Amino acid sequence: MGGSWAPDVSPTSDFSLENLPFGIVTTPDDTSLHAAVAIGSSILDLKVLAAHPGTGLASLFPSLAGHEDVFAQPTLNAFAQLGRAVHREVRSGLRDLLAADTSRPEVLRDSPELREKAILSQRSVRMHLPMAIGDYTDFYAGYHHAFAVGTMFRGAQNALQPSYTHLPVGYHGRASSIVVSGTPIRRPNGQILLDPTAEPKQPITGPSRKLDFELELGCFIARPNKAGEAVGVDEADDQIFGYVLLNDWSARDIQAWEYVPLGPFNSKNFGTTISPWVVLADALEPFRTKPIENLAELQGYLREAKHASVFDIRLEVDLTTPEGDTTTIARTSAKNLLWSFPQMIAHHTLGGCPLRTGDLLGSGTISGPGGLSECGSLLEMTQNGKKEVLLYGMDARTFLKDGDAITLRGVCGEDGARVGFGDCGGRVFSASTTKR
Amino acid sequence: MGGSWAPDVSPTSDFSLENLPFGIVTTPDDTSLHAAVAIGSSILDLKVLAAHPGTGLASLFPSLAGHEDVFAQPTLNAFAQLGRAVHREVRSGLRDLLAADTSRPEVLRDSPELREKAILSQRSVRMHLPMAIGDYTDFYAGYHHAFAVGTMFRGAQNALQPSYTHLPVGYHGRASSIVVSGTPIRRPNGQILLDPTAEPKQPITGPSRKLDFELELGCFIARPNKAGEAVGVDEADDQIFGYVLLNDWSARDIQAWEYVPLGPFNSKNFGTTISPWVVLADALEPFRTKPIENLAELQGYLREAKHASVFDIRLEVDLTTPEGDTTTIARTSAKNLLWSFPQMIAHHTLGGCPLRTGDLLGSGTISGPGGLSECGSLLEMTQNGKKEVLLYGMDARTFLKDGDAITLRGVCGEDGARVGFGDCGGRVFSASTTKR
């Protein structure tokens, strides 16, 4: 397999020719939001490609006939809605255009004028939210995380609720709070019960003292289902557009006081960060593996014909201090899920709930089985603040300080053919001091 | 106070001249979605009014200058975003145009050509969702409901969680599942634990056997707040566009098995019905009253300067059997809330969560203090299925049967000057039988 003719495609780049993730950009020459794919340290501007007199989208990608403006739109929703067969054709056609041994060198590789306009350095473009997200659902499929957190609060015997192994537990999140990587995250104010043992219970209001991250995989829906009609688990892969990394920032002290009986609310709705490039479902196909074995007797609608339904994505979490020192505080794999996204979709739609193009599903926090260095949250890593995580330069944390930045990374495959997500990062800044 | 010259404005109509709620319609002559107001048994088509050569929106309503297409759009979001001062001016101007003693008779009352095109029977138009709803949040502010349900499951001593009187408990709902009055509701399939005492706990999958309604008031957001910035409780009224009735259909058996620890999910996301006409915030101002007294020491951000912050709306619930017999099974008032919508907004935004124009807040189920005939759900009325509700014609229910319809109604004020919501109705049909 050859490489790409595009400039600066390092063997360690997340964005090899095997990846070609889609995103929404603005560029120095075009400040209206539009679509691009990433290749190495560059992007290919798809709006420029589509508008060039010498190309024409439908001649390059016959399935886009009638959809010539699909890459000039401010989100990827219209493209996502066309379905996986179209995504596959377009990604395959782009792969050919960008390959060193392209079958159509005249289109781009050997067209200096178009190359200069359409191939831009990633440093020169700004990334935006890739999709218009109608609804966001966060699941809780990270078994090791759920077990560790449950053990912390209820003991190992009662760590998991009885329903946990029978259905993918999830809750509705806040779509308006989702931001793209790089957006600063304000520490939330909230109600906090400082001493849970004192009576009567009297909360205070102030900045969260237990601000945490959550390492998750996010999944975007391509095709909607009709209200009232369930999606079968073996058809659910066809509903998926692609994947991003997701950091579901969480305020543990606010969460503890508010979440019984209706679930997390202000502890989660102040910000959720996603990586800007959507790795298409097809790009992850080679990295399928088995989920964590579920010993429960599964309901029929959750039984998958395909047994390799999660992805072995190498995940890492970096914490960067206000002083600029970076420590990788966790390493694990996205395979550490009890439930696959097709199972989540089958369950989500079981009662007829309509999923729409652009809806986002989070996996839940992903932790590995191997102890503190594999934890996808500080809650687990520090045993709810009881132990410190040691950082580079004699520093340490229980929860996040103002000025700390968290960066998630995820990558599959070998050097030269990596399929990665790029950075999913955000820096915390101080809480609002408006009078309360 | 005089009445309206519009035809058929009965003294018992919800849509007196004192109301003028806004909605989205399609008409025999115009099948694109656009705005209207209700007056008696008619509508005034605002798109027709705006497009008429003799009128011109900005000459009628100076604050709409530059927004002449605001009523030709498929949702009320653009109008809502203009803010309460504009809503007030437009409503007041429309009131004048429609009054028997209008100061501008030439515009509409004495212009037979425009009247014929712009005043249509409600029977001739179709109603649609009034807003594009980005996020839907459902609160739990109905104190008597929360107490009754808590008592049922945990006893009176532990009926309410310790946080209940300190913060308006809420959870994120599913925006994609909201439908307009009249839309049929499919009974959901779901996981159900038939015998909670048997070990090991093994659920089955099938149609809900405990399908219920919830009587709620819904509130639409007009003005967005910036991410990271809280809305003060005394400024929150200015963020509100208006109100609708809301039926948060609920599957109690699915809910019982799934909701610990992250809250309700499939038990709620198969359908939520709202009434089609948005009663503007100003129209409800005369009906303010005090909420239920809260004995807790409130956090500063929840303390309201205004003590009359809920509305005395007379609420009723009708159950219509498949045979067509209708029984009013509950009567109560919307004043039975522990928390006002301004308090809900202040709490929702405390940590910086952005509310956007068109976002919907539900009050939570509203029940009165007076026993079974004031219950806003069958769960309370039947003690979770233990007692039957007697219906007209020797019939009875514990939960809803296929073919049953639920209609919510709400009205303030006296005959001739009623401010009401119209019907919020939906009929249940049978669950999907797709293989599971």
Interface residues (C-beta under 8 A of the other chain):
Chain A: G134 D135 Y140 Q161 P162 S163 H166 L167 V169 G170 Y171 H172 G173 R174 A175 S176 S177 V179 R186 P188 N189 G190 Q191 L193 K201 Q202 P203 I204 T205 S208 A227 G228 E229 A230 G232 A251 I254 W257 E258 Y259 V260 P261 L262 G263 P264 F265 N266 S267 N269 F270 G271 E297 Q299 G300 Y301 H347 H348 L350 G351 G352 C353 P354 L355 R356 D359 S432 T434 K435 R436
Chain B: G134 D135 Y140 Q161 P162 S163 H166 L167 V169 G170 Y171 H172 G173 R174 A175 S176 S177 V179 R186 P188 N189 G190 Q191 L193 K201 Q202 P203 I204 T205 S208 A227 G228 E229 A230 G232 A251 I254 W257 E258 Y259 V260 P261 L262 G263 P264 F265 N266 S267 N269 F270 G271 E297 Q299 G300 Y301 H347 H348 L350 G351 G352 C353 P354 L355 R356 D359 S432 T434 K435 R436
